[in-house]
């Protein structure tokens, strides 16, 4: 979320930064709401002062026997009390409008981000490795003979519908080995702390990392009150002694559910995380950290869930774009002074995974028109996929500045200073399924077998090949 004080001080700069993202000016609308809110607050404070003054004079009028003045002052106090309540309510409504408006505006790009409209304007900054050459026409991952026994889309469709996959046997083990390899690399060599976090989160966690309200249609949400069994559990948990007496007298608990649920806390939805960026970043929500504790560097391997709203027709072949997938995520919490250096460090952590696996890749800095909503600056890492004869994204590493920290009120205390907002960073290290695709396609052979990276041998008990009939040897 944006700092309203910065917008007040430099509205032209704010609009200029939005223009780089292809957005219209918004500072005037923001400041109009802000002034309306502040005006209500000032009016409320004035009314409060008048009420306080009148309250002090009421006693004096009563003591002096001035009944007319006493009645006038008492009526004034009552009027001011009503006025204050009305102004406070109106100020709160303006505050919600302002907050909602600010919540829907993307982060401002860092000054060194290239301007552009879409992915065609992204800038390649380095390239590693040479795309593999084959003496046959390489195929996509799901077409490789040795992969077919272990990658079952038909069964997944029967269970869950399109954009799911069931991995079996050797392919499932290879997928697991990749995730374990990434975690070990990040924890043992890159200094990240491994975490195991929930995959179900509350609304506020999704707001904190800017999935809500803008991208609610891209995520899956469920209601823990839904379903007959859960509603019964809620009802049982919120029975009163009067309810128990009614039940003892023969009343049916099921007949009383609606009545009891009305007294229960407001129903909460639980969101399936689109990435563990949500949980890892929110571990510091509401905290004031010691500067000495920073940076905090974390990693987690989790299931991720995305509805892929608006992506119909994109990358639907194979397991490149799934509703459910696994990712090893990286998150850093830093001071403002160190966040850009941390961005470079985190990018190198992700690149190192590909280098150890012997996979060709290129790294790009995204232009202003292609950056994600919460990012100040983003590096995309694209791995070479010979089956598609192109580079495809496998990691996106972003520095968010204090944009997310303001939404979740995450701060730190500099030595001898006042609390300030931390900076947050996140990145894939890597998307496990896409890494599996890259390993399979780059290692494929003409006979349908696959040569596997040397780095995975310890995780496969020395095995280094997927045979044409789908076995690890």
N, C-alpha and C positions, 0 to 999 in steps of 0.2 A: 504494500500500500504506500501511497505517496505522502510526503511530509507537507501538510497544509501550510506550514510557515514558509517553506521554500517556494511554494506556489505564490503565496502572498508577496514575497520579496522579489521574485523574478518570474512573473507570469509570461513574459515574452520568451524567456529561455525555455520554460515548460512547453509552450506551444511549438517552439522551434524543434524541440526534441521529439514531440509527437509527430510533427510533420515528417521527420526522418523515417518514422514507422508507417507513413502513409495515412495518418489520421488527421482529422480536422482540428482546429483550435478548440480547446476545452476550458482554458483557464477562466474565461469570463463566466461561464456557467458555474464552475466550481466556486469562484469567489462570490458570486451572487448568493448561492446557498449558504456559504460560509458567513457572509454579512447578515443574512436573514437570521441565522442561528445566533450569531453574536449579538444582534439587535435584541432578540428575545431575552437573552441572558442579561444584557444591560438593563432592559426594562424590568426584569424580574428583580434585579439587585436594587434598582431604584424603588420599586414597590416594597421590597423588604425593609429598606431603610425607613420609608414612610410608616410602615407598620410598626417597626421598632420604636420610632419616635412617638407615635400615637399611643402605643402600649404604655410607655413611660408616663404619659400625661393623664391616662385614665384614672390612675390612683389619686393624682393630685386633684382632679376635678371632683372625684367622689368625696375626698376629704374636705374640700371647700364647699360642699353642698350644692355645687353647680350641676343640677340634674340634666339640664339641656346640653351642656358641654360634655358631660359624662356620656349621655346617649349618642351624641354626635361622634365622639371619639371611638366609642365601642362599635358603632356602625362602620366607621372608617377602618378599624382593625379588621372587622369581618370582611369588608369589601376588598381590602388589600390581600387578605389571606386567600380569597377566591381568585383574585387577579394573579397572584403569585403561582397558584396551582395551575391556572390556565396557561400562563406564560411558560412555566416549567414543562408542561406537557407539549406545548408547541415547539419549544426549543429542542426537546427530545426527538420530536418528529423530524425537525430540520436536520438534526444530527444524524438520524438514520438515513435520510435522503442523501446527505453529504457522504456518509460512510459507504453507502451502496454505490454511489457514483464513483468514488475513488477506488473501490474494490474492483470495478469493471474496467479500469484503465490499465493497460500494460506498463511494464517497467520501462524506464527511459534508457535508451542505448548508451553504452559507454562511448566517449568521444572518439576512440580509435576503431570503432566498428564501421566497416564500409557501408555506405548507403546503397540501397538497391530495392528492387520490387519483390523478387522471388528468388528461387534457388539458382537461377541462371546468373545471378549477380553475386553469389558466394565466391570467396577467394581462396584458392588452394595455397596453403603455406608450406607444405612439405609432403613428400612421398617416400615410402619405404618399400623396398623389395620390388621385384619385377614380376608381373603377371605370368603365371605358368604357361608354358607352351606344350601343346599336345600333338601327337602324331595321329590323332583322331578327333572327331568333333565332340567336345565335352558336352555333357547333358546337365540338366538341373538335378538338384539333390534327390528329389523323389523319383527320378527316372533311373538312378544308378541301380544296377542289378543287386548288389550287395546290401543296399539300403531298403529295398522294397519289402523284405520280410519283417523289418522292424519299424516301419512307419505306416500306420494303419489309419487312413482318413475315413474309410467307410464305417468302421466300428464307432469312431468318434462322432460321426454324423448321426448314427443311430442313437447314441447316448445323449448328445448335446446339440446337434445341428452343425451348421457350417462354421468354418474357421476354428476347428478343434482338431487335435491329433492324439492318437494313442501310440506311444513309443513302446517297443517291445525288445526283449533280448539284448543283443549286442548294441543296438542303437540307443536303447535306454541307458545302458551302462556307460556308453561313450558320453552321453549327455551329462550323466552324473559326474563322470570323471572331469569333464570340462569345468563344471561349477566348483568342484573340490580344488582343482588346480588354481582357479582364479582366487578363491578364498585364501589358499595357502600363500600365494604370491603377494597378495595385498597385506596380509597380516604379518608374514615373516620378513618380507623385504621392503614393503612400502609403509609400514608403521601404522596401519589402520586397525582399529579395534573391531573384532567380529561381534555382531549383534544378532539376536533372534528376536524379531518383533512380531506383533499381531498383523494379520492381513485384513482385519476388520477394524475400522476406525469411526469415530464420531464426526459430526459435521465440522466442529471447530478445527479438527486436524486437517481436513480438506480445505477449509478456508485459509488455514495458516500457510499452506504451500500452494495457494492460488488455483487449486482445482475447482473450488467453488468461489463465487457462483457462476463464473463464466463457462466452465466446462462440465457442468453437471450431466449433460447428455452423453459425455464420453466415458462415464464411469457407471458401474453397477451399484445399486443400492437396494438394501432389503430392510424390512421392518421387523424388529424382534418381537413385536406384539402380534404379528400376523400368524395365522394358524391356530386351530382350536386348542392344541396342547399348550402352546405358549400363553394364550389368553387365560387358560386355567391356572397356569403357574403364577401369572401376574395377579389374578384374583385372589389366589391363596395367600400370596405375599402381602396383600393390602387389606385383609379382613380386619374388622374391628370387633370388640367384644359383642356389640349389638348384632353384627353379622353372624357370629358364632351362635348366639342365642336363637336367631331365626333358623339357622341350620338345624340346631338341636330340636327345634319345634317342628321340624319337618320340611323347611324350605329347601329347595334345590339350589346347590351352589351354581350350577350352570344357568339357572334362571336369574341369579343375582350378579352374573359376570359384568354386564354393562354398567350396572349401578356402582359396582366396586371399582371398575376401571376408571370411571369418571373421577374418582378420588386419587387414583394413582398418578405418578409423575407423567408429564407430557411424553407421549410416545417418541422415541428416538430411533432414527434410522441408522443403520451401520453400513458404511461404504466399504466395498472391496477395493483395496489399494491398487492404483494403476502402476505404482512403483513404490519401493520402500523409501524413496525420498520423503514420502509423506510421514512415515513413522520415525525415521532417523532424525529428520530435521526437527520434528515436533518434540523430540526428547528434551529440548531446551526451552520449549514454550513457557512463557511466564517467569523464567528464571533471570536472576542477575548473577552472572558468572564472574569469578575472579579473572583478571587479565592473565594471570600466571597459568590458568587452566587451558588457555587457548594456544594453538589451535586444537580443536577436538576433531579427530578423524575417525570415521566409522565406515563399516561395510556390512552388508547383509545379503544373504541369498534367499530370495522369496519367490513365491508365486505372485504374478501380477495379472491384473484383470482390466481389460479395456473394451468398451462397447464398439469402438471404431466407428462412431457416428460420423457420417459424412465421408466415409472412405470407400463407399461402394465402388467396386471395379478396380480397386488399387491392390496390386500385389496379392491377388487371391490364390495364386498357384502355390501348392506345397504348404510349408509351415512358416513362410516369411512373415506373414501378418496374421496373428492369432488373437482370439478373445482372451485366452489364458496362456501365459507363457512364464518363463523363469528368467530372472535377472540377478546378477550380482551388482548391487548398487554401491556407490561411494558418496559420502556426504562429509563436508568439512564445515566447521563453525570457526570463524576467524575474527580478528580485529579488522577494521576498515583499511588500515595501512598495509596489511599483508594479503588481502584477498586476491589481488591480481596475480601476485607471485604464486599463490596457492592454486589458482586456476591453471597456470602452466604446469605446476607439479602434478595436479590431478590428471591433466591431459596425458602427461608422460606415463602415469600409472596405467592408464587404459591402453596406450600405444604399446607398452611393454608386454602386455598379455598377447597381443598379435605377433609381436616380434619373437617371443619365446615359442609360439606355435608355428612360426615360419610362414605367416600369412601376409601377402602384400596388402598395403593399405595406403590411403592418403588422408591428410588432415586439412580441413577447411575452416575458415572463420566465416560464420554466417553473416549475411548482410542484414541491415535493419528490417527489411521486409520479410525475412524468413526466420527470424529469431522467435523463440517461444515466448509466451506471455510474460513469464516472470524473470526472464533473463536480461542482464545488462550486456553480456557478451557470451557467445557460445562457440565452442569448437565442435564440429561434427567429424567423427572418424568413420571413414567408409572403407570396407574391406572388399577385396576383389572377388567377384563370383564368376568363374569362367563359364558356368552354365547359362548365365545371362549376358556374359561378355561385357560386364560393367561393374563399377563400384557401387556398393549399397551401404547405407548407414548401419553401423553396428554399435556406435556409442555417440552420445551427445553430452558434452561436458559444459556446464554453465556456471557462471558467477552471477549471483542475484543481488549483490550489494545488500542494503538493509531493507529491500522490498518485502521479503518474507518475514524478516525479523519484526518489522512494524506490525504486520498482520497478527503475529503470534506473541508480540510483546517480549521478545527475547533480547536481553541486554547483557552487558558486561561492565565492570567497574575498573576503569584505568587506575593505575597506582596514583593515589592522591587526587583523583578526579571524580566527576559526577558520572553516574551510569549513562552509557551510550548504547545504541543498537549494535549488535553483532552483524557480521556479514555471513551469508550462507552460500554454499556451493554444492552442486550435485552433479553426478555423472555416472554413466553405465560403465561397469568394469568387468564383464561386458554383458550384453544380452546373450544368454546361454544358447537359446535356440538358433539365433542367427550365427553364432560362432560355430555351432554344430554344422549348419549349412555350409559355412565357409570351409571348414575342415574336410567335409565330405566332397565338396565340389573341387577343391584344389588338390586333393589327394587321389582323385579317381583315376582308374586305369582303364585301358581299352577292354579288358575282360570283365569289367564290372566290379572288380575289387577296389579297395581303397587303402592307400598307404597312410598311416596315421602319424601325427607329429611325435618326435622323440620325447618331447616334454611330457607327454601323457603316459609314457610307458610305466612309470612308477604307480600310476593310478589304475592301470589295466593289468597289473601283475606281470609286467614284461611283454605283454602282447603289443604288436605294432601294425597289425593289418586287419582289415575287415574283408573277409573273403567274398567271392561273387555269390555265394549262397547264404551270406549273412552271418558268418561266424567270426569270432575274434580269435586270431592266432598270433 
